[in-house]
Amino acid sequence: MSVLAYEGMSVFETGIVTEVFGLPRPEFDVPWYELTVCAEGPGTVRVVGGAVLRTPHGLEEFAVADTVILPGVPDVTAAPSPELVAALRLAHRRGARIMSICSGAFALAGAGLLDGRRATTHWRYADSLRRRYPAVQVDPNVLYIADDDILTSAGSAAGLDLCLHIVRRDFGAAIANAVARRLVIHPHRDGGQAQFIEAPMPAVLADDRVAQSMAWALEHLADPLPVDTLARHAHMSPRTYLRHFARSTGTTPIRWLINQRVQASLALLETTDTPIEEIAKTVGFDTAVTYRHHFGQTMRISPSAYRRAFHTREPGSHASAGGRRP
């Protein structure tokens, strides 16, 4: 696996890649990734803040990795260098998995790798990407797009979601969730989730009673949970509870419950062969039809398709399927 450093970059995106793929993970007992930081020319790269990054690895090492990552570009108004274009095309011909974070999509588009494909980038760059590369199907409303061997993500933190998606794809849900726990982040945000939320979500719930009712609900997802039941556990009237819930979370109890039930079903799809009908009941949906509808609305994929994509394999089977990406 290789990641490209470039002049004037913020180290945040590269740090995401290093944190997920570059740290040794002996606790997982699987062949982990081998990450190489490269630059267009071996030597020093100046980064934001006046620091200097030094690497002996150039585009030759970058192009021969099984996964190559573009964490951004120095200038979204400039075309990628001919040397970088050649390296990206070589990697693609070799069958490498190619990933961009934020403005890195401009380099992939400049190399022609996004022609005819859906791709995303930071929402502020989406119009520019669409104008400059009309053959690219730009979708600015998602966190990331995993289109087979080409993967693109929105700005900065969305790259973290895409990195975890790759770990999940290579090693399964249990290991991806363990990495997420070490990073103290949510283990899974679907790529189809919007880049930003219209209703602001406060970092801390404003009302402890609402928080307590939500914690109780998470322990009883399989039970019917109408608003009056939640309100009773918060010691409020239903009307007052709805008002406090919206103020604390930016959404409604029903929408929140649907999302929590869908999220709770992911582990069952990933790690068991339990029929869809039983999963639906286990997480609190009345019928499998209702579950499939809300799952599709939330995840933009069917439960069966999600299971096919993310069902956990035996750890030893990942090496041949790309589990170890140098």
N, C-alpha and C positions, 0 to 999 in steps of 0.2 A: 504494500500500500504506500502511495506517495501523496504528498501535499505540496502545493507550490507556494513559496513565499515570494513577495513582490515588493518593489520600492513603494514606500509611503503607506504600507498597509497598517490597519489596526490589528493587533495581535489577538483580538478576541476570537475571531473566526478560526484562526489557526490553532488557538488554544483549545477551542471546542474539539477539533479533530484530534489534537494531541491527548486531551483528557480521556476521550472515549477509546481511541484506537492505539495510542502510543504507550500508555501505562501497562506494565506487566500485570496479568491477572492469573497468577498461579492457583488461586482459590477455586477457579472454575474447572480445572483439569481438562481443558480443551486447548488445541493449538491456537493461541491467540494471534492477533495481527502483528505484523512487523512494519512499523511506520518509518518512512524516510522523508525528511524535510528537504525539499529541493528548491532551486532558484533557476531563473533562465540562464544565468552564468554562475558557476561556482564562485564563492567569495562572500562578501558582505552585502547585506540588504538593510537599508535604513527603514525603520518603522516609526509609527506615530509616537511622539514623546521624546524623540532624539536618541532612542536606543538603536543598537545595531545587532542584527542577527547574522551569524556566520554559518555557512554550510559548505561542505566540499562537494555537494551533489548538484548536478545540473540537469538539463532537459533529457539527457540520455538515460539517466536513472529514473527520471520522472515518467518517461514514456513506456518503460518496460514493466512497471508494476501491474498487478492484476486489478487494482482499484486506484484511480487517479482522482484527486480532489482539487478543485479550483475554489479557494475560499473568498475570491473577489478579484477585481481588476483594478489597476491603479487609476484608470480614467475611463468612464463609461462612454465618453464621446470619441475615443480613439479605437482603432482596429487593433486586435491582438497582433503581436509580431509574427512575421512569417515562420520564425523558428518555433514559436509556441503552437501555431496552427499545425505545423508539420508533426510536432510531438503528439498533439491531441489526435490527429488523424491516424498516426501510427498506432497509438494505444487502442483506438477504436477498431482498426483493422485486426489487431491482435486479439480482440474480444474482451478487452478490459472493461470493467465497470467504471463509468465516468460520472462524477458528481460535482455539482456546483453549489456554492452557498452565496446568497445575496447577489451581488453584481457579477459573480463568476459566470453567470449565464451568458453574459456578453461575449466571453471568450469562446464558450461552446458554440454560440450562434455564429460568431465570426469564423469558426472552423467548419461551419456547415453541418454540425452534428445535430442541430435542433430543427433542421428543415423538415416540415411536415409533421412535427411532433408537438404535443402539448408541453409547455414549460412554464415555469414561474420565476419570479425574482422579487426583490423588495418592491412593494406597491408604488414607491415614489419613482422607480425606474421603469415601470411596466410600459407606460406609453412610449418612452424612448426606445425600449427594446422592440416593441411592435412596429414603430415607424422605421427603424433601421433594418430590421430583419422581418419583412412581411411574410416570409414563408414559415415563420414560427407561430404556432398557435399559443399566444401568451394568455395565461390565466392569472390575473393578479389577486384572486380571491381565495387562495389556498395557502397552506403552510409549506407543502412540498408536493412534488409530483414524481412518482417512481415509475418511469416508463421503461420497463425491461432493464436494459443496460445503461440507460441515461437517466440520471436523477438530478432534479433541480429543487432548490428550496428558496424560500423567501428570506427576509432579512435576518441576519445574525442569529438570534435565539432559535429561529425555525430550523437553522442548520443543526442544532442539537437534536431536535425531533427527528430529522432525517438520519443523523448518525445512529440514533437508537433504533430507527426503523431498519437500518442495515444490520445492526447486531441481532435484532429480532429475526430478520430474514435468514441470517447465517447460522445462528445458534439457538433460536427459539425464545419463547416468552420468558422462561424462568431466568435465563442469563441476562436478557435485556432488562428485565425488571430489577435484577440485582444491581446492574450498572446504574440504573436510574436511582435506586435507593442510595447508592454511594454518592451520587451527584445531588441528592436531595431535590429531585424533580419528579413531576408526574411521569409514571412509566410509559404512558402511551397517549399521544395526541394524534388523532388521525390526520393524514395529509390534507384531506378535504376541508378541514376546519378553517374558518375565516382567519385572515391575517390580523384583523383587529375586531373588537367587539363593540357594538354600538353602545350598549349599556355598560358603564364602567363596573369592574369587579373589584371591590376593596380588598386589600391584602388581609385585613382582619375583620371578621364579622362585627357589625356595630352592636348587635344585641345578643347577649349570652343565651337568652331563652331560645332564640331562633337557632343558634349554634347547637344547643343541647338537643333540640327537636330533630335537627339534621343528623346528628350523631346517632340518636336513637333510631331514626329511619334507616340508616345504613346497616344497622344490625337486624332490621326486620323488612328487608326489601321484598321478600317473598310474600309478605302479608298485604292485604288491601290497605292502602295508605291515603284515604281521602283527606282533604284539607282540614276537616273538623277534627280528625284524629291527631294530626300534627299540631293543630292549634291547642288541643287539649293538653298535649305533652309540653307545650310552651306556656301553658296557663294563660291563654289569650282566647278571645273570641275569634272565630274564623275571619271576620272582616279585619280585625286588628292585626291578626297574624299575617294575612296577605300583604297588608301595608308594610309591616316590619320586615317581612321576608324580601319583598321587592327592594326596600331601601338597603338591606344588608347584602343582598346578592346580585341585584340587577336583573333578576329573572323571577319566574313564578315557581311555586312548589311543584306543579305538574311537570313543567319543562325540566326542572332540576332532577326530579325522580326518574323521568324517562332516560336522561343522560346517565344517571348513576346505575340504572338497571342495565342499560346497554354496556357500560363499562364493566360492570360486574360479570357480564356474560363472556367477555373476551377470554378470560383465563380458561373457562370451560370449553370454549371453542378451540383454544390453542393446545390444551393439555389432556383433553378427554375425547372419547368417541360418543359421548352422551347425545341422544337424538335431539334435534332442534326443538321438538315439542316439549321435551323435559326441561331443556335449558330455559325455554320461555317461562315455564311455571316456576322454576327454581329462583329466577331473578324477579318474579313478580308480575309478568305480563299475563293477561287473561287467556290469550290464545297465541298460537304460533303465528297466525296471520298478523295479529297486532305487533308481535315482536319483530317479525320480518319487516313490517312497514317502518317502525321506528328505528330499527337497526339501519335500514337503507337510508332513511332521512338523515341519520346522525353520521354514519360511516361512509356513505356513498358507495356501498358495496353490500352484497347479500351476506347473511351469516354463513351460508355454505361456501361462497367464494372466499370469504375471510378465512374460514377453517382450512381450505385447500392451500391458501397462501402462507398461513402462519402456524399450522399444526406442528407441535414439537416433534423433532426426530431424535433418534439416539445421538449423543454427542459425537461419536466416532464417525457418523455418516456425513458430517459437514465438510470435512476436508476436501472431498471430491466435488462437493457442490459449491465450493467457494468460501467455506467457513474460514479458511486461513487465506487472507489476501495480503501478500507481501507488499 
